[in-house]
Amino acid sequence: MSKTYGYARCSTNEDKQDINRQIRELKAAGADEIVFEYEHGDAVVKQQLQALLDAAQEGDTIITLEVSRLTRSTQQLCEIVNVIKQKRLRLVIVGSITVDCRTGQIDPMSQAFIQMSAVFAELELSIIRARVRSGMQNAKAKGKKIGRPRVTKEDIPTIFLRHYPEFVNGNLNVSELARVCALSRPTVYKYLKLLG
């Protein structure tokens, strides 16, 4: 029996972006199971998306809200669509387009539309990055300090130091340490590097 998966993605962690809106809308669109992650749109590896594509079986459907949730790279989208075609899946971009490859083929109009959508998602990312660079240069010209403040051992929170021995003893892995400390994995890695 075929399954319908929903895929949601935010660029930054749950402290900065709420992914629940996407999850609610994917459930409303008919997703049986939701896969989500916090990763940049143009990241080469999106672990949860890759796991979803690996797990999906012939005839299954993958739903997402926008092309940009899958990727902001035209090349990556072409690779994803190729997997959809090879595995005979159906990809639904809610309110936009359905790419039905359950026959092992993709119609030329759907292929063109999805590729154009990827081009616009990539363009949007480029515009955002250009604005950020411009804003940073402007702030720097006004004498403002740019970038994150340097973190030292003294900045490591007490909760992390409390659970750190459990990690050293092998009782917690990185993901568990991040969860019990309510920190992102990149932050945990940063603190481990400082203590290492």
Residue pairs with C-beta under 8 A, 6 or more apart in sequence:
2 57
2 59
2 60
2 61
3 32
3 33
3 56
3 57
3 60
3 61
4 30
4 31
4 32
4 33
4 60
4 61
4 62
4 63
5 31
5 32
5 33
5 34
5 35
5 52
5 56
5 60
5 61
5 62
5 63
6 23
6 26
6 27
6 29
6 31
6 33
6 34
6 35
6 62
6 63
6 64
7 26
7 34
7 35
7 36
7 48
7 49
7 52
7 62
7 63
7 64
7 69
7 70
8 19
8 22
8 23
8 26
8 34
8 35
8 36
8 37
8 64
8 65
8 69
9 19
9 22
9 36
9 37
9 38
9 39
9 41
9 46
9 48
9 49
9 69
9 70
10 17
10 18
10 19
10 22
10 36
10 38
11 17
11 38
11 39
11 40
11 41
12 38
13 38
13 184
14 38
15 184
17 38
19 36
19 38
22 36
22 65
22 69
23 34
23 36
25 65
25 94
26 34
26 63
26 64
26 65
26 94
27 34
29 63
29 92
29 94
30 63
31 63
35 48
35 49
35 51
35 52
36 48
37 46
37 47
37 48
37 49
38 184
39 46
39 47
39 48
41 68
41 69
41 71
41 72
41 73
41 121
41 125
42 71
42 72
42 73
42 76
42 122
42 125
44 76
46 71
49 70
49 80
52 62
53 62
53 80
53 83
53 87
56 62
56 87
56 89
57 87
58 87
58 88
58 89
58 102
59 88
59 89
59 90
59 102
60 89
60 90
61 89
61 90
61 91
61 92
62 84
62 89
62 90
62 91
62 92
63 92
63 94
64 70
64 91
64 92
64 93
64 94
65 93
65 94
66 93
66 94
66 96
66 121
67 77
67 93
67 96
67 114
67 117
67 118
67 120
67 121
68 121
68 124
68 125
70 76
70 77
70 80
71 77
71 80
71 118
71 121
72 118
72 121
72 122
72 124
72 125
73 118
73 122
74 115
74 118
74 119
74 122
76 118
77 114
77 115
77 117
77 118
77 121
78 115
78 118
80 91
81 91
81 99
81 101
81 106
81 111
81 114
83 89
84 90
84 91
84 99
84 101
84 106
85 101
85 104
85 105
85 106
86 104
87 101
88 101
88 102
88 103
88 104
89 101
89 102
90 98
90 99
90 100
90 101
90 102
91 98
91 99
91 101
91 114
92 98
92 99
93 99
93 114
93 117
96 117
97 110
97 113
97 114
97 117
98 110
99 106
99 110
99 111
99 114
100 106
100 110
136 146
139 146
140 146
151 190
151 191
151 194
152 194
153 194
153 195
156 191
156 194
156 195
157 181
157 183
159 180
159 181
159 182
160 177
160 181
160 183
160 188
160 191
163 172
163 177
163 180
163 181
164 177
164 195
166 172
166 177
167 173
167 174
167 177
167 192
172 180
174 185
174 188
174 189
174 192
175 185
177 183
177 188
178 184
178 185
178 187
178 188
181 188
183 191
